């Protein structure tokens, strides 16, 4: 594995032109979008999430552009749980949360979703990001947190110049990290790996 790129960049903590940092690659030292707004996979399957009439969180998938939807159950989910998630390629990953803490991590594609972990009951802010190498990235307690096992365990991303973060959000063009340094700064990323701080506050 190549050594992780150096993420430290002068100017991250002050109002200067845009800067970049990068999440270290899998195995390096140190250890799409919200589903309540329907989003497609590369295969054209649309996913949406929310609560059923009985209060159970669930996902729905459509292969015909939204004309019909098929419910996808989330085994072990509890009434009242919130649900959010992300898509990458053909894969969808969903989180259920209660009181802002992860209660379940689910993964799948066209078929049923499998419960992969309880998410270590990690507090989470915003939405998850499924990285191209299969790791899960979330914002928690002002830190970027990474998981290689679908949320069974999380490890804080090595500092390497990465700032503290308030929340992660998805956009039609990638992802946004909000409230960097807990001071209102913003960074954007197309893939969740390389982040570019905007010169706005």
C-alpha positions in Angstrom: 0.0 0.0 0.0 1.3 3.5 -0.8 1.9 5.8 2.1 -1.0 8.2 2.8 -0.7 11.5 1.0 0.2 14.4 3.3 -3.1 16.2 4.1 -1.6 19.2 5.9 -1.9 22.3 3.8 -1.1 25.9 4.9 -4.2 27.9 5.1 -6.7 25.4 6.2 -7.4 27.3 9.4 -7.5 30.8 8.0 -9.4 32.5 5.1 -7.1 31.8 2.2 -7.7 30.4 -1.3 -9.2 26.9 -1.6 -7.1 24.1 -0.2 -7.2 20.3 -0.4 -6.7 17.3 1.9 -7.2 13.6 1.4 -8.6 10.7 3.4 -5.6 8.3 3.8 -5.9 5.1 1.7 -7.1 1.8 3.1 -4.3 0.1 5.1 -2.4 3.4 5.5 -0.8 4.2 8.8 -3.2 4.7 11.7 -5.3 2.5 11.4 -24.8 9.6 -2.7 -27.0 10.9 -1.4 -29.7 11.1 1.3 -32.3 8.4 0.7 -35.2 10.4 1.8 -34.6 12.2 -1.6 -34.7 9.3 -4.2 -31.3 8.7 -5.9 -30.3 6.3 -8.6 -27.5 3.7 -8.7 -25.5 3.3 -11.9 -27.8 0.5 -12.9 -30.8 2.8 -12.8 -32.4 1.5 -9.6 -33.8 4.4 -7.5 -33.7 4.2 -3.7 -35.7 6.2 -1.2 -36.1 5.8 2.6 -38.4 6.9 5.4 -40.8 5.4 7.9 -43.8 3.1 7.1 -47.3 3.8 8.5 -46.4 1.6 11.5 -43.4 3.7 12.3 -40.7 1.2 11.1 -37.9 2.6 9.0 -37.5 1.0 5.6 -36.2 1.6 2.1 -38.0 1.3 -1.2 -36.5 0.6 -4.6 -37.7 1.4 -8.1 -36.4 -0.1 -11.4 -38.9 1.8 -13.6 -38.1 5.4 -12.9 -40.4 5.6 -9.9 -43.6 4.2 -11.5 -43.6 1.4 -9.0 -41.7 0.8 -5.7 -40.8 -2.3 -3.8 -40.2 -2.1 -0.1 -36.9 -3.4 1.3 -37.1 -4.3 5.0 -34.4 -3.4 7.4 -34.1 -6.5 9.7 -33.9 -5.5 13.4 -34.9 -1.9 12.8 -37.1 -0.4 15.6 -40.2 1.7 15.3 -39.3 5.4 15.4 -35.7 4.9 14.1 -34.7 7.5 11.5 -33.0 6.2 8.3 -30.5 7.8 6.0 -27.9 6.4 3.6 -25.8 6.6 0.5 -25.4 4.9 -2.9 -22.3 4.2 -4.9 -22.4 2.2 -8.1 -24.9 -0.6 -7.6 -24.5 -0.6 -3.8 -26.6 1.0 -1.2 -25.7 1.5 2.4 -28.3 2.6 5.0 -28.0 3.7 8.6 -30.8 3.6 11.2 -30.4 6.0 14.1 -32.0 6.8 17.4 -31.2 10.0 19.2 -28.5 10.7 16.7 -26.7 7.4 17.4 -26.4 4.6 14.8 -28.5 1.6 15.7 -28.0 -0.4 12.5 -25.9 -0.5 9.3 -27.4 -2.2 6.2 -25.9 -3.0 2.8 -27.3 -4.4 -0.4 -28.0 -3.8 -4.1 -31.1 -4.8 -6.0 -32.2 -7.5 -3.6 -32.7 -7.5 0.2 -30.6 -5.4 2.5 -28.5 -7.3 5.0 -27.9 -6.0 8.5 -24.1 -5.8 8.8 -23.6 -4.3 12.3 -25.2 -2.1 15.0 -22.9 0.8 14.0 -21.1 0.7 17.4 -23.9 3.1 18.6 -21.6 5.9 17.2 -23.1 9.4 17.3 -23.4 10.5 13.7 -23.9 14.0 12.2 -25.4 14.1 8.7 -25.1 11.4 6.1 -22.7 8.5 5.5 -20.3 8.4 2.6 -19.4 5.1 1.0 -15.8 5.5 -0.3 -14.6 4.0 -3.6 -12.6 1.4 -1.7 -15.6 0.2 0.3 -14.9 2.0 3.6 -17.7 4.0 5.3 -17.0 7.6 6.3 -19.1 9.5 8.8 -18.9 12.7 10.8 -19.0 12.0 14.6 -18.3 14.3 17.5 -16.5 16.8 15.3 -14.2 14.1 13.7 -14.1 12.2 10.4 -14.6 8.5 11.4 -13.8 5.5 9.1 -15.1 2.0 9.2 -13.7 -1.0 7.2 -16.3 -3.4 8.5 -19.7 -1.7 7.8 -19.8 0.0 11.1 -18.9 -2.8 13.5 -15.9 -0.6 14.4 -14.9 3.0 13.7 -11.5 4.7 13.8 -10.9 8.4 13.7 -9.2 9.4 10.5 -5.6 10.3 11.0 -5.2 14.0 11.6 -2.8 14.7 8.8 -4.2 18.2 8.5 -7.9 17.1 8.4 -10.0 19.6 10.2 -12.7 19.0 12.7 -16.1 18.7 11.0 -19.7 19.5 11.9 -21.6 17.2 9.5 -21.5 15.5 6.1 -24.1 16.1 3.4 -24.7 14.7 -0.1 -25.3 16.8 -3.2 -26.0 15.9 -6.8 -22.3 16.4 -7.5 -20.7 14.7 -4.5 -20.5 15.6 -0.8 -20.2 18.6 1.4 -18.4 18.8 4.8 -20.0 21.5 6.9 -18.7 23.6 9.8 -15.0 22.8 9.5 -13.1 23.8 12.6 -16.6 24.3 14.0 -16.3 27.8 12.6 -18.6 27.7 9.6 -16.1 26.7 6.9 -17.1 24.3 4.1 -15.3 21.7 2.0 -16.5 19.8 -1.0 -15.6 16.4 -2.5 -16.6 14.4 -5.6 -15.7 11.0 -4.1 -15.4 11.4 -0.3 -11.6 10.9 -0.5 -10.3 14.3 -1.6 -11.8 17.3 0.1 -11.3 20.9 -1.1 -11.9 23.8 1.3 -13.9 26.6 -0.2 -12.7 30.1 0.3 -16.0 31.1 1.8 -17.2 31.4 5.4 
